[in-house]
């Protein structure tokens, strides 16, 4: 079977890759492009561990084909920090110990970043609703929700 040539933008960089027609974006990111921050959890879009942002929309990369990335702009967990400067969400998650094993954390951070880009002043209910598609089995959600709310306040200069 011939492979499909895809041209896309990932984390601000123009990127080209070849993929099989049935290869998921998650597999391309992890196996071909060595962007292993997005995790494979359920492979059915239920856990959010593979969350990425495609053209500004939160997407489970296990449910999107790599070929569908043609012409799209994709942001992964690897693109959140700017060099050595952590994104405020990453810094707050560290400060508040809002993570443990790390399987869910990249997807939660990507989802939270997407939320704050859309709504810089979310309520607790809105944060809980937005992150409902990201499952964490280790640390529980309270620290995560508080970290997102405090980051939002910090970014608005309201803290």
Buried (B, 14 or more C-beta within 10 A) or exposed (E): EEEBEBEBBBBEEEBEBBBBEEBBBBBBBBBEBEBBBBBBBEBEBEBBBBBBBBEEEBBBBBBBBBBBBEEBBBBBBBBBBEEEEBBBBBBBBEEBEBBBEEBBBBBBBBBBBBBBEEEEEBEEEBBBEBBEBBBBEEBEBEBBBBBBBBBBBBBEEEE
